[in-house]
Amino acid sequence: MSDRVRKNLTSISAFLLLTALALPASAYDMFEMTSAGRGNIGINTSVSLTQSMNELEGGDSVKNTTFFMLATPKFGYFVSDRLEISTQAGVMMRRIQREEDTGSTESSALVNVGANYHIPLNANLSLIPGLGIGGYFGRGSRPTVVPDPNDSSQTKILDESTRSRGVDLFSQLSIGYRAAEKAQIQAGLGFHYLYGAEFTDSSDALRVSTLNTSLLVGVMYFF
């Protein structure tokens, strides 16, 4: 985890703690919000710079630092007090390095399901650990060296379309703050392990694996 991410998380946590202590108590507090039969809907976002391991066409692998961004609408339902089952569907973007001077920018749709356990700390604050699994599929493009159809002794570089798919294993640890009677702000750390493959028409599937730590921010409405 970078020092910048750690400092941001500490600042957010301190702000939520101070404001939660000042928020008036309500009959609709964190205990009621997370009771069996309740639901919530909202949006989660996460951003990070992270390490990626990508297979090359020759069989070797290359590591690179890649940008990762994820935005997902979320729906959750409490199957019992404090235990929430959730589903999310959204868009993921990342940069995949290939040969030394080439790479692809990938945009993918991602769907996952998870389980979160809400631990109320007081009427306005809760600790939220969670984990889940999902899948992704998408498209991108990358520079590819191909034979020149007009001169077999020469090559040229084309932007070749790519297709990708894979599995997403994730976990999170967040703090939830009751910003209004039925609204909650969530902030914390998310951990994603993405394992999949990238496909083109001219080459075999190339493996892609990414492990990242992200700063999470979300807003939820409870009902």
C-alpha positions in Angstrom: 0.0 0.0 0.0 1.5 3.4 -1.0 2.0 6.1 1.6 -0.4 8.3 -0.3 -3.2 5.8 -0.1 -2.5 5.2 3.6 -2.6 8.9 4.4 -5.9 9.3 2.5 -7.5 6.4 4.3 -6.4 7.8 7.7 -7.8 11.3 6.9 -11.1 9.8 5.7 -11.4 7.6 8.8 -10.7 10.6 11.2 -13.3 12.8 9.4 -16.0 10.1 9.6 -15.3 9.4 13.3 -15.5 13.1 14.2 -18.6 13.8 12.2 -20.3 10.6 13.4 -19.9 11.7 17.1 -21.6 15.0 16.3 -24.5 13.5 14.4 -27.7 13.3 16.5 -29.0 9.9 17.5 -31.9 8.5 15.5 -34.4 5.6 15.8 -33.1 4.6 12.4 -29.5 4.1 13.4 -26.8 1.6 12.2 -28.4 -1.2 14.1 -31.7 -0.7 12.4 -30.2 -0.1 9.0 -28.4 -3.4 9.1 -31.2 -5.6 10.4 -32.7 -8.6 8.6 -35.0 -7.8 5.7 -33.4 -4.4 5.0 -31.9 -3.5 1.6 -29.7 -0.8 0.1 -28.8 0.6 -3.3 -25.9 2.8 -4.3 -22.6 3.1 -6.2 -19.0 2.1 -5.4 -15.9 3.4 -7.0 -12.2 2.4 -6.6 -9.0 3.8 -8.1 -5.4 2.5 -7.8 -2.0 2.1 -9.4 -1.0 -1.5 -9.1 1.2 -4.3 -10.3 0.3 -6.5 -13.3 1.9 -9.7 -14.7 1.3 -10.2 -18.4 2.3 -13.0 -20.8 4.2 -12.2 -24.0 3.8 -14.1 -27.3 7.2 -15.7 -26.9 6.1 -17.3 -23.6 7.9 -14.9 -21.3 6.2 -12.5 -18.9 6.5 -8.8 -18.2 5.5 -6.8 -15.1 4.3 -3.3 -15.2 2.5 -0.7 -13.0 -1.0 -0.3 -14.3 -3.8 2.1 -13.7 -7.0 0.5 -12.4 -10.4 2.1 -12.1 -13.7 0.5 -11.3 -17.2 2.0 -11.0 -20.1 -0.3 -10.0 -23.8 0.3 -9.1 -24.6 -2.0 -6.1 -27.6 -3.7 -4.6 -27.5 -5.3 -1.2 -30.0 -7.3 1.0 -29.6 -8.3 4.6 -30.4 -12.0 4.9 -29.9 -11.8 8.6 -28.9 -9.1 11.1 -25.6 -7.5 9.9 -25.1 -10.1 7.1 -25.5 -8.5 3.7 -25.5 -10.3 0.3 -24.7 -8.0 -2.5 -24.4 -7.9 -6.3 -22.6 -5.3 -8.4 -22.3 -4.7 -12.2 -20.1 -2.0 -13.6 -17.2 -0.9 -15.8 -13.5 -1.6 -15.3 -10.6 0.1 -17.0 -6.9 -0.9 -16.9 -3.6 -0.7 -18.9 -1.9 -4.0 -19.9 1.8 -4.0 -20.9 3.0 -6.4 -23.5 6.3 -6.1 -25.4 8.7 -3.3 -24.3 7.0 -0.5 -26.3 3.5 -1.9 -26.7 0.5 -2.3 -24.5 -3.3 -2.3 -24.6 -6.0 -0.2 -22.9 -8.8 -2.5 -21.9 -12.4 -1.6 -20.9 -14.4 -4.5 -19.5 -17.9 -5.1 -18.0 -17.7 -6.7 -14.6 -20.3 -8.6 -12.6 -19.8 -10.0 -9.1 -21.6 -11.2 -6.0 -20.3 -10.8 -2.4 -21.0 -11.0 1.3 -20.4 -8.1 3.7 -20.7 -8.2 7.5 -21.7 -4.9 9.1 -20.3 -4.4 12.6 -21.9 -1.3 14.3 -19.4 0.7 16.3 -22.1 3.2 17.5 -25.3 4.6 16.2 -23.6 6.2 13.2 -20.5 4.2 12.4 -19.9 0.6 11.3 -17.0 -1.5 10.2 -17.6 -3.5 7.0 -15.4 -6.5 6.0 -16.5 -8.4 2.9 -15.4 -10.7 0.1 -16.8 -12.1 -3.1 -16.2 -13.4 -6.6 -17.1 -12.3 -10.1 -16.2 -12.3 -13.8 -15.3 -9.8 -16.4 -15.3 -9.6 -20.2 -14.3 -6.7 -22.5 -12.5 -5.4 -25.5 -9.4 -3.3 -26.2 -6.7 -2.7 -28.7 -2.9 -2.9 -28.9 -0.1 -2.3 -31.4 0.8 -5.6 -33.1 3.6 -6.3 -35.5 2.3 -8.1 -38.7 3.8 -9.0 -42.1 3.4 -6.3 -44.7 0.9 -7.7 -47.3 2.7 -5.7 -50.1 6.2 -6.8 -49.2 6.8 -10.1 -47.3 10.3 -9.0 -46.2 8.8 -6.1 -44.3 6.6 -5.7 -41.3 4.3 -3.0 -40.1 2.5 -2.1 -36.8 -1.3 -2.2 -36.7 -3.8 -1.5 -33.9 -5.3 -4.9 -33.5 -8.6 -5.5 -31.6 -8.4 -7.6 -28.5 -11.0 -9.5 -26.4 -10.6 -10.4 -22.8 -12.3 -12.4 -20.1 -11.5 -13.7 -16.6 -12.3 -14.1 -12.9 -12.2 -11.4 -10.2 -11.6 -12.4 -6.6 -12.1 -9.5 -4.2 -12.2 -8.5 -0.5 -12.7 -5.2 1.2 -12.5 -3.5 4.6 -14.5 -0.3 4.9 -15.9 2.2 7.4 -19.6 3.2 7.0 -20.8 6.6 8.2 -24.5 7.4 8.5 -24.5 10.8 6.7 -28.3 11.1 6.9 -31.2 9.1 8.3 -31.1 6.5 5.5 -27.9 7.3 3.7 -24.4 6.0 4.3 -21.0 6.9 3.0 -18.5 4.1 2.8 -14.7 4.4 2.5 -11.9 2.0 2.9 -9.6 -0.4 1.1 -10.4 -2.9 -1.6 -8.3 -5.8 -2.8 -8.9 -7.4 -6.3 -7.1 -10.4 -7.9 -8.0 -10.5 -11.6 -6.9 -13.6 -13.6 -7.8 -14.1 -17.2 -6.7 -13.9 -20.8 -6.5 -11.6 -23.7 -7.3 -12.8 -27.2 -6.5 -11.6 -30.7 -7.2 -13.0 -34.2 -3.5 -13.4 -34.9 -2.2 -15.0 -31.7 -3.0 -17.5 -29.0 -4.6 -16.4 -25.7 -2.1 -14.4 -23.5 -2.5 -14.7 -19.8 -3.1 -11.6 -17.6 -3.0 -11.4 -13.8 -3.4 -8.3 -11.7 -3.3 -7.9 -7.9 -4.2 -4.5 -6.6 -5.0 -2.5 -3.5 -7.6 0.3 -4.2 -9.0 3.2 -2.3 -12.8 2.7 -2.1 -15.5 5.3 -1.8 -19.2 4.6 -2.0 -22.6 6.1 -1.3 -25.6 3.8 -0.2 -29.3 4.5 0.4 -31.0 2.1 2.9 -34.6 1.1 2.8 
